[in-house]
Amino acid sequence: MSSPTPTPTKTDLYPSNSFLAWYFVLVWGAGFLATKAGIQYAAPFTFLSLRYIAGLICLAPILLWARPAWPNTPRAWGHVVIAGLLMHAIHLSGSHYAQYLGMSAGVTAIILAAQTLLTAVFAAVWTNEKPSRRQWSGIAIGLAGVGLVVWHKLDISAVGIGSLVAALTGLFALTAGTLYQRHFCVAADLRSSAFIQFAACLIVVAPLSVLVEGAKIQWAWQLIVAVLFLVIFASIFAVNALTTLMRRGAATSVTGILYLPPVVAVAVEWLLFGVAPTSLTVLGVAIVCIGVALTVSTKTTQTTPQNSGK
């Protein structure tokens, strides 16, 4: 009697998943350092305005050549815009201002990595994806690593109230945005959606740049490199990689990789800015890695979703 054929895993069905995940981890982690460099020459709202303008310029010829599908109803347009404002405008404004107000890039990355826990909770309620016990253990262990590093930084007054509020705002916005886009923008073309979202975010952020910051820019090659890196490799490619992974797999397993960018951020921050990690930071990073391994190694249990009314 022949043995039953094993059910193919997500990795079997989508061989590119591993590449997309590691690309996202490396670029997302390095992105915190690119932000740290860029906001030295332009305040956060102004820096983001430059990012959105550059993003529109980069995407325009691609859209003219590829002619992708656009949202075909006002409701679909609204969903794309809301997801973009959450993921790009609010999330990035929060994370950028956290660093602008003095929080290190590594700590900012670690706080935002707590998205895995929030995603697991919201996905269980909203999309009926139930993490396994092993995944909940991984989430708890990973969050313990996050708390270990953040608590140490709090003890030495490296995190102020303003920067902490900004980082937490970015955390909740990124969590809501990724789940919202996964739920309401399943059929949306990623290229046209990115263009719409950049335009919507520019409309919101540009006035804040003028009113709050005076739109002051100190032009330097470091600013230009930071903007281009964040637009092309992070906002376009990395966000699309995360969105693709979210569409292909369970939300908790996918966002488990968000515990890893802090490792990249801490390492690059040490190499480029001389911010050496303490022994406690290294211990926290190790605990985070264990949590990631547990979170992404098992499948979630998904119950039959009810009609979302889209």
C-alpha positions as CSV (number, residue, x, y, z in Angstrom):
1,M,0.0,0.0,0.0
2,S,1.5,3.3,-1.1
3,S,2.1,6.1,1.3
4,P,-0.1,9.2,1.0
5,T,1.3,12.1,-1.1
6,P,2.5,14.9,1.2
7,T,0.7,18.2,1.0
8,P,2.9,20.7,-0.7
9,T,4.0,23.6,1.6
10,K,3.9,27.3,0.7
11,T,7.6,27.1,-0.1
12,D,7.0,24.2,-2.5
13,L,4.2,26.1,-4.2
14,Y,6.1,29.4,-4.3
15,P,9.9,28.8,-4.6
16,S,10.5,32.5,-4.6
17,N,9.2,33.0,-1.1
18,S,12.6,32.4,0.5
19,F,14.2,35.0,-1.7
20,L,11.4,37.5,-1.1
21,A,11.6,37.0,2.6
22,W,15.3,37.5,2.9
23,Y,15.3,40.4,0.5
24,F,12.7,42.1,2.7
25,V,14.6,41.4,5.9
26,L,17.9,42.8,4.6
27,V,16.4,45.9,2.9
28,W,14.0,46.7,5.7
29,G,16.7,46.5,8.3
30,A,19.1,48.6,6.3
31,G,16.3,51.0,5.6
32,F,16.3,52.2,9.2
33,L,19.9,53.3,8.8
34,A,19.2,55.0,5.4
35,T,16.4,56.9,7.2
36,K,18.8,57.9,10.0
37,A,21.2,59.3,7.4
38,G,18.5,61.0,5.3
39,I,16.8,62.9,8.1
40,Q,20.0,64.6,9.0
41,Y,19.4,66.7,5.8
42,A,15.6,67.0,5.8
43,A,13.1,66.7,8.6
44,P,10.8,63.7,8.5
45,F,7.7,65.2,6.6
46,T,10.0,66.9,4.1
47,F,12.1,63.7,3.7
48,L,9.0,61.7,3.1
49,S,7.7,64.2,0.6
50,L,11.0,63.8,-1.4
51,R,10.5,60.0,-1.2
52,Y,7.0,60.2,-2.6
53,I,8.0,62.5,-5.4
54,A,10.9,60.3,-6.3
55,G,8.6,57.3,-6.1
56,L,6.1,58.8,-8.5
57,I,8.9,59.7,-10.9
58,C,10.3,56.2,-10.8
59,L,6.9,54.5,-11.3
60,A,5.6,56.8,-14.1
61,P,7.6,55.2,-16.9
62,I,6.9,51.7,-15.6
63,L,3.2,52.4,-15.7
64,L,3.3,53.9,-19.2
65,W,5.2,50.9,-20.5
66,A,3.4,48.1,-18.6
67,R,-0.1,49.6,-18.6
68,P,-1.2,47.7,-15.5
69,A,-4.9,47.5,-14.4
70,W,-6.2,50.3,-12.2
71,P,-8.9,50.0,-9.5
72,N,-12.2,49.9,-11.4
73,T,-14.6,51.3,-8.7
74,P,-14.5,54.2,-6.3
75,R,-14.6,51.7,-3.4
76,A,-11.5,49.9,-4.7
77,W,-9.7,53.2,-5.1
78,G,-10.6,54.0,-1.5
79,H,-9.3,50.7,-0.2
80,V,-5.9,51.3,-2.0
81,V,-5.7,54.8,-0.6
82,I,-6.5,53.8,3.0
83,A,-3.9,51.0,2.9
84,G,-1.3,53.4,1.5
85,L,-1.9,56.1,4.1
86,L,-1.6,53.5,6.9
87,M,1.5,51.7,5.5
88,H,3.4,54.7,4.0
89,A,2.2,58.0,5.5
90,I,1.4,57.2,9.1
91,H,3.8,54.3,9.6
92,L,6.8,56.1,8.0
93,S,6.0,59.4,9.7
94,G,6.0,57.6,13.0
95,S,9.2,55.6,12.5
96,H,11.0,58.6,10.9
97,Y,10.0,61.0,13.7
98,A,11.0,58.4,16.3
99,Q,14.6,58.6,15.0
100,Y,14.4,62.3,14.4
101,L,13.6,62.8,18.1
102,G,16.6,60.7,19.2
103,M,15.6,57.0,19.2
104,S,18.4,54.9,17.7
105,A,17.7,53.0,14.4
106,G,18.1,49.7,16.1
107,V,15.6,50.4,18.9
108,T,13.1,51.8,16.3
109,A,13.4,48.6,14.3
110,I,12.9,46.4,17.3
111,I,9.7,48.2,18.5
112,L,8.3,48.0,15.0
113,A,9.1,44.3,15.0
114,A,6.4,43.8,17.6
115,Q,4.0,43.9,14.6
116,T,4.2,40.1,14.6
117,L,2.4,39.9,17.9
118,L,-0.3,42.5,16.8
119,T,-0.7,40.7,13.5
120,A,-1.3,37.4,15.2
121,V,-3.9,38.9,17.5
122,F,-5.7,40.9,14.8
123,A,-5.5,38.1,12.2
124,A,-7.0,35.6,14.7
125,V,-10.0,37.9,15.2
126,W,-10.3,39.4,11.7
127,T,-9.3,36.7,9.3
128,N,-9.9,33.6,11.5
129,E,-6.3,32.5,11.2
130,K,-5.4,30.7,14.5
131,P,-1.7,30.6,15.3
132,S,-0.6,27.2,16.7
133,R,0.7,26.9,20.2
134,R,4.3,26.7,18.9
135,Q,3.7,30.0,17.0
136,W,2.3,31.7,20.1
137,S,5.4,30.5,21.9
138,G,7.6,31.9,19.2
139,I,5.7,35.2,19.3
140,A,6.1,35.5,23.1
141,I,9.8,34.6,22.9
142,G,10.4,37.1,20.1
143,L,8.6,39.8,22.0
144,A,10.6,39.0,25.1
145,G,13.7,39.7,23.1
146,V,12.2,43.0,21.9
147,G,11.3,44.0,25.4
148,L,14.8,43.1,26.6
149,V,16.5,45.5,24.3
150,V,13.9,48.3,24.6
151,W,13.9,48.0,28.4
152,H,17.7,48.4,28.5
153,K,17.5,51.5,26.3
154,L,14.7,52.9,28.4
155,D,16.9,52.5,31.5
156,I,19.6,54.7,30.0
157,S,17.1,57.3,28.8
158,A,17.8,56.7,25.1
159,V,14.1,56.6,24.4
160,G,12.0,59.7,25.1
161,I,8.2,59.9,25.4
162,G,7.8,61.6,22.1
163,S,10.0,59.2,20.2
164,L,8.3,56.2,21.8
165,V,4.8,57.5,20.9
166,A,6.0,58.1,17.3
167,A,7.4,54.6,17.1
168,L,4.2,53.0,18.5
169,T,2.1,55.0,16.1
170,G,4.2,53.6,13.3
171,L,3.8,50.1,14.7
172,F,0.0,50.2,14.8
173,A,-0.3,51.8,11.4
174,L,2.0,49.3,9.7
175,T,0.1,46.4,11.3
176,A,-3.3,47.8,10.3
177,G,-2.1,48.7,6.8
178,T,-0.6,45.3,5.9
179,L,-3.7,43.4,7.1
180,Y,-6.0,46.0,5.5
181,Q,-4.2,45.7,2.1
182,R,-4.2,41.9,2.4
183,H,-7.9,41.8,3.1
184,F,-9.3,44.6,0.9
185,C,-6.8,44.9,-2.0
186,V,-6.3,41.2,-2.9
187,A,-6.8,41.8,-6.6
188,A,-5.2,45.2,-6.8
189,D,-2.2,45.5,-9.1
190,L,0.9,46.3,-7.0
191,R,2.4,48.8,-9.5
192,S,-0.7,51.0,-10.0
193,S,-1.5,50.7,-6.3
194,A,2.0,52.0,-5.4
195,F,1.6,55.0,-7.6
196,I,-1.9,55.8,-6.1
197,Q,-0.5,55.4,-2.6
198,F,2.5,57.6,-3.2
199,A,0.3,60.3,-4.7
200,A,-2.2,60.1,-1.8
201,C,0.6,60.2,0.8
202,L,2.2,63.2,-0.9
203,I,-1.1,65.1,-0.8
204,V,-1.2,64.5,3.0
205,V,2.4,64.9,4.0
206,A,3.6,67.8,1.8
207,P,1.4,70.4,3.6
208,L,2.7,69.1,6.9
209,S,6.3,69.6,5.6
210,V,5.6,73.2,4.8
211,L,3.5,74.0,7.9
212,V,5.5,72.1,10.5
213,E,9.0,72.0,9.2
214,G,9.2,74.9,6.7
215,A,10.2,72.4,4.0
216,K,13.9,73.0,4.6
217,I,16.3,70.8,2.7
218,Q,20.1,70.6,3.0
219,W,21.0,69.1,-0.3
220,A,23.8,66.5,-0.1
221,W,24.7,63.3,-1.9
222,Q,23.9,61.3,1.2
223,L,20.3,62.6,1.1
224,I,19.9,61.7,-2.5
225,V,21.3,58.2,-2.0
226,A,19.1,57.6,1.0
227,V,16.0,58.8,-0.9
228,L,16.7,56.6,-3.9
229,F,17.5,53.5,-1.8
230,L,14.4,53.9,0.3
231,V,12.1,54.5,-2.7
232,I,13.4,51.9,-5.1
233,F,14.5,49.1,-2.8
234,A,12.2,49.6,0.2
235,S,9.0,51.4,-0.7
236,I,8.6,49.7,-4.1
237,F,10.4,46.4,-4.0
238,A,10.4,45.5,-0.3
239,V,6.8,46.5,0.4
240,N,5.7,44.6,-2.7
241,A,7.7,41.6,-1.5
242,L,5.9,41.7,1.9
243,T,2.5,42.2,0.2
244,T,3.2,39.2,-2.1
245,L,4.2,37.0,0.9
246,M,1.0,38.1,2.8
247,R,-1.1,37.2,-0.2
248,R,0.5,33.7,-0.4
249,G,0.7,32.7,3.2
250,A,-0.7,33.0,6.7
251,A,-0.3,36.4,8.2
252,T,1.4,35.3,11.4
253,S,4.0,33.2,9.6
254,V,4.8,35.9,7.1
255,T,5.1,38.7,9.6
256,G,7.3,36.5,11.8
257,I,10.2,37.6,9.6
258,L,9.6,41.2,10.9
259,Y,11.5,40.2,14.0
260,L,14.7,39.9,11.9
261,P,15.2,43.5,10.4
262,P,16.2,44.7,13.9
263,V,19.2,42.3,13.7
264,V,20.2,43.8,10.4
265,A,19.6,47.4,11.7
266,V,21.7,46.8,14.9
267,A,24.6,45.3,12.9
268,V,24.6,48.0,10.2
269,E,24.3,50.7,12.8
270,W,27.4,49.3,14.6
271,L,29.3,49.2,11.3
272,L,28.4,52.6,9.9
273,F,27.7,54.8,13.0
274,G,29.8,53.1,15.7
275,V,26.8,52.3,17.9
276,A,28.1,49.1,19.5
277,P,25.5,46.7,20.8
278,T,25.7,45.9,24.5
279,S,25.7,42.3,25.7
280,L,22.1,42.7,26.7
281,T,21.3,43.8,23.1
282,V,23.1,40.8,21.7
283,L,21.1,38.5,24.1
284,G,17.8,40.2,23.0
285,V,18.7,39.7,19.3
286,A,19.4,36.0,20.0
287,I,16.1,35.5,21.7
288,V,14.3,37.3,18.8
289,C,15.9,34.9,16.4
290,I,14.6,31.9,18.4
291,G,11.2,33.4,18.4
292,V,11.3,33.9,14.6
293,A,12.3,30.3,14.1
294,L,9.3,29.1,16.1
295,T,6.9,31.5,14.5
296,V,7.6,30.8,10.9
297,S,8.2,27.1,11.1
298,T,4.7,25.9,11.7
299,K,1.4,26.5,9.9
300,T,-1.6,28.4,11.3
301,T,-5.0,26.8,11.5
302,Q,-7.4,28.7,9.3
303,T,-11.2,28.4,9.8
304,T,-13.6,29.0,7.1
305,P,-13.7,32.8,6.6
306,Q,-17.1,34.5,6.6
307,N,-18.2,36.9,3.9
308,S,-16.2,40.1,4.3
309,G,-18.8,42.1,2.4
310,K,-16.2,43.6,0.0
